Amino acid sequence: MHSPYFIGLMSGTSTDGVDGVLAHIGPADAPAAPDDTIRILASASRALPVMLRRELLALNTPGTNELARAARAANRLADCYALVVRALLRQSGLSAQDIRAIGAHGQTVRHAPEAGYTLQLNAPARLAERTRIAVVADFRNRDVAAGGQGAPLVPAFHAARFGWDAGRAVLNLGGIANLTALGNPVRGFDTGPANMLMDAWAQRHLGQPYDHEGRWAAQGSCHDALLEILLAEPWLALPAPKSTGRDLFSLAWLDACLDQLPSATRPDPTDVQATLLRFTVQTIAQAMCREAPDTREVLACGGGALNPVLMQALTQALPGRLASTADYGVPVQSVEALAFAWLAHAHVTGYPACLPAVTGARHASIAGCLYPA
C-alpha cells in the first residue's frame, strides 16, 4: 500500500525563507466540498542565509558567471530544503521511509512563458540524496511546453482543499498576488505585485526585509500621480490567463515610474510605500471585478495576510467577505507548501494538475518530474 504522507517545500518570490509541511493526503481529484483528508501533520520554516538570499535576488538579472553562480545557489537552496525536511520528520515522528515524495518548487529567477521558458533554481537530485526521499520538482515546464503560462500552479489544489464554489476565491498574497476563482472550471491568474515591491522598497529605505504589519505604509499617504503611472503598466490590462514576476515588477521598474514624475513632485519614501500598498489593493480589486465579478467570499493566504493594513484596505476594496484560509483549517503561511505536497501527490498518482483554464495551455498536463530516492 502506498504511503499517504507527502512533504511540500516552498521558497517564494519574497525570497525570505523556506516553508515546509508534512501532510496526509487522500485522493488527488478535486471533490465538490472542502477535503479534510488533506491534513497538515507538521510544519517548519527556516530563514534563508543572508548571502544565499542576496545571491538568489541578484540572479534575477543577468550577471557575471551566472551559470556557475546559479548552480551553486541551487545546491545551497537544496541543503536548506533538506534541513526543513529533517525538522518535519523530527516533529512528526515519521522516518524518511514513511514519506512517499517531497514536492519542491525551487526558486524562480526567470519567467518568460511568452518566450517558451521558465527557470527555477533547484537541485532535486541533491535533495533526494540528502533526504533519501523521492523528490518531485520542475512543476512548470510541461505546461509551458504545451503553450501555457506554467503558472499559477496552485488553483487545482485550492479546489481540492477549499471546494468548488463559484462564489469563492482564494487570494495568495506572496511576492506576487494570484487569485483562484473556484468555479467550474477553476480559473487562476496573477494580478500583479503583492508584497514584492513593498518589501524591496522597505529593504532599500529601512534596511528591513519587509514593512512589519504595514506600519510604515500606514504613516504615509497615497501619491495619486504615482499611482496613476503604476496602474498604466500594460501588463495589468491583459486578460487572464497571465502570470508575472520579478522579470517585470522590479525596483528598476518602480524607479522608471518614479522618474516620470517631475522632481518637485516626487513623493518621499513613506508616501511611496503607502502608494505601493494601494497599488497592490487596486490591481487585485480591478482583476477580481474583471475576471471574477460574482465573488462573494475571498480566502486570503500568504505573508500579506499577516499585514493588517493591507488586509483592512482589501476589506474595503473587495466584494463580499474577506476571510482567511486559517478559517478553513490551513494557516496562511502553510498554504503554498501544502500545495506542493499535494502537487507531488498528484504527480505520483497521475492526476493532471496543470489546468488549461488556468494556464492557457493546449491541454491539461501532469506537473513535475520525479527524482527517485
N, C-alpha and C positions, 0 to 999 in steps of 0.2 A: 504494500500500500504506500502511495506517495505521501511524503510529509506535507502537512498543511502550513508549515512555518516558512516565512519569507522575510528577508530584510530589505528595507529600502533606504537609500542614501541620497541626499540632495545637498549640493552646494550651489546656490542660485546666483542670479545676476548681481545681487548685492555683494557677493564675494566676501561675506563676513565670517562664515564658518560652515561646518558640516552638520546637518541634522540627520539623525537616523532613527528608524523604528524597527522593531521586530514584531511581526504581525502573524496572526492566524487568519488565513484567507480561504473562503469557501469557493463556490462556483464562480467562474470568471465572467459568465454572461450577466449583463446588467438586468436586475429584476425591476418590477414595477413599483416597488416600495423600498425605502431605505433598508440596506442589508446589514444586519448586525452580526453576520458571520465574518465580516471584515473587522477584526478587532486588534487593537494595539496591545501587545503584552509587555513591551519595554520600549523606552525611548532614551536617547542620549544625544548630546550635542558637543561639539568641540570647535573652539575658535581656530581659524586658520593662523598659522605662524605669520607674523607681520611681513617677513621677507617674501614668503610664498604669496601672500595676498597682493603685495606690491607687484610681484612678477606676473601674476595672473592678470591683473589690471593692465600692466604695461603691454602684455601680449595681445591685447585687444586691438592694437595698432601695429603696423609694420615697424620692424626694428632690426638692429644688427644681430646676426647669428640667431634669428628667431626660431629656426627649426630645432637646433640643439637645445636652446633655452626652453622651448615648449616641451620637448621630450623629458627634460629634467624636471620641469614643473609638474608634468603629468605623473611622473614617478613619485614625487613628494606628495602630491594630492592623493594618490592611491595609498600611500603609507598612512596619511591622516584617516582615510576611509577605514583602513584596517584597524586602527585604534578605536574608532567608533564601533566597529563590529565586535571587537573584544569586550567593550563596555556593555553592549547589548546582551552578549552571551552571559556575562557575569551577572547582570541584573535579572535575567530571565531564568537562570539555572539550566539553560539548554546548552548543548555542545554543537560544534561545527557539523557533526554528522546528523544532527536533527534538522538542519536548515536545508531546504530544497534549493534555494537560489537567492542570490543578492541582486537587486536591481540598483545599478549605479549609473547615474546620468552623466557625470563628468562636468567640466566647466566650459560653457560656451564662450569661445573667443572670436568666432566669425559666424555670421548667419546671413546668407545671401541666397535663399531658395530661388529667387528670380534668376540667378546665375547658375543654379543647379548644384549648389553645395552648402553645407553647414558643417562646422567643425567644433567638436567638444574635446577638450583635453582630458584624457583618461588613460589609465594603464590597467585595463581589466584583467589581463593575464597575470600581472604582478599582484593584483588584489586577490585573485583566485589562489595564487601561490602562497601569499601571506596568510590567508584565512583557511585554506583547504575547503572552500565552499565554491560551488559553481557561481559564475557571475554573468548576468545579462546586461549588456551595455549597447552603445551605438543605436539609440532608440529612434533617431530622426531620419537617417539616411535612406531607408527603404521607402518611406513616404515621399521624400524629396525626389527619389528616382522615378516615382510614379507621378511626378508633376505637382506634388503637394508642397505645402509650406513646412512640413515636418514639425509643426507647432500650431497651437498648443498641444501638448501630449496628454494632458490630464482629463479632458472632458469625458471620455468613456469611463474613467474611474469615478468622476463626480457623479455620473448617472448611476453607477453600480452602488456607490455608498450612500448617496443622498436622494436617490429615486428619480424616476421620470415624472416631471411635473411642469407643464408648460408655463405655469406662473412663477416658477422658482428659478433663481440663477445663483451661481457660485462665482464670487469675485475674489480672485487671488491678488493680493497687494504685496507682491515681491518687489524686485528691482523694476520689473515691468508689470503693468496691470493686465490681467487677462480675465475674460468673462466667459462662463459657460452657461448657456441657456438650456435648461433641462427639459426641453420639449421632445417631440418625436418627429423628425430626427433631432438628436442632440447637436447643438451647434456651439462653437467656441472660437474665440479670436482675441488677439491682443488689442488693447485700447490705447496704449501709449505708456509713458513712464508712470510708475507708482512712486517708489522710494528712490530710484536710481539717481535722478538729478538732485533731489533734496539731499541725499547722502553725500554726493560729490561736492555740493556747494558747502555743506557743513564741514566736510573734511578740509576744504580749501580755506575757509574763514574761521573756523573754530578749532581746527586740529582734532576734531572728534569724528568717529566713524559714522555718526548719524545724529540727527536732531532729536534728543531724548524726549519722547512723548509730545513732540511738536512744539515744545516750549519756545524755541527761538522763532519759529514761524508765527506763533501767536503774538509775539511782540511787534511784528511788522504789519504793514498794510499792503494790500494787493495794488500793484502798479498797472493800471489799466492799459497803458500804451504797450508795455512789455507783454502783458497777457495777450493782447491782440496780435502781436508779432509771433508769439509762440503758437497760438492757435491757427495761424496761417500756414503752418507746415503742411505741404501737400499730402504726405502720407496719411494724415488724420482723416482726410476726406475719402480715402479709398474704401470701397465696400469690403466686408468680410467675404471669404477667408483672407486673413492677413496676419503677419507676425512681424516683430521688430526686436531691437536690442541696442547694445552699445554702438553697433555699426552706424546708427543714425543718431540716437539721443545721447550724445556725449557732452562733456564740458566744452569741447570745441564748438559743438552745435549751439550751446547756450551762449557762449562768448560771441558767436557770429550774430545771434539775435540781439544781444546787448549792444553790439556795435552799430546796429541800425538806429539806435536812439541818439538824439543829439546829446553831446556830452553834458550840457547844462541840465538835462532832464533825466540823466541816468539815476536809477534808484540806488539806495545804499544796500549793503548785503542783506540786512534784515528784511527789507521790503522785497528783495529778490526771492528770499526763502518763502515768504508769505505768498508771493506770486506763483512760485513753483507748486506750492500746495494747492492753490486754486486751479492751476493748470491741470494737475492730476485729477481733481474733482470734476472739472468741466469736461475733460476728454472722456472720462468714464461715463458721465451723465449723457453726453451727446451720443456716444456709441450705443448706450443702452436704449435711448429714445429712438435711434435709427434702426437698430438691429433686433431689439427685444422689447418692444413697447408695451407688451402685456405683462411684464414682470410685476408680481405682487410682493415677492419676498426675495431679498438678496442675502446670501450667506457669505460673510467676509472671512478671509483667512490670510495667512502670510504675515510678515512683520508689520506691515502697515495697519493691520487690525489691532495692534497694540498702541497705536498712536491716537490718543483721544481727540486731538484737534482735527486730524484728518477724518476720523470716524464721525465726529459731530458735523463737519462740513458735508460729508457724504449723506448723512441722515437727512439733512435739509435739501440736498440736491436730487436724490434718487427717488423714484416712485416706490410706493409700498413700504414694507417694513425692512429695516436693515438689522439683520441678526448676525450671528457668528456660527461658524461650523462647530464651535465648542457646545453650542446649544443642541447639537445633534451628535454629540459624543466624540468629536475629533478636535483636539486642541489646535488652535490656529497655526502654531508653528510646526505641527506634525503632518499637515495635510499633504504637502508635496512629497515628503519622504514616504508616507503611506502609499501615495500614488505610485511611486516607483517599486515598492514591494508588490503592489497589485499588477503593475505592468510586467514585472518578472514572472508573476504567476500566469498572466495572460500569455506571455511568450511560451512558457514550457507546456501550457495546455492547448496551444494553437489557436487562441482567441485573437481575432484581428482588432486591435485596439486603436489603430490609426483610422479615423473615420473620414470619408470624403466630404461629408457635410461640414466638417471642422476644418480640414486642411486644404480642400480643393483638389485633392489627388484624383486620378482617374478611377481608382478603386480602393477598397479597404486593404490594409496590409497588416501583417504581424510585425510588431515593433521589436527591434533589438536583435542582437547576435549573442549566442551562448558561448562562454568560455568555461569548459569543464573544470571541476575541482582538481 
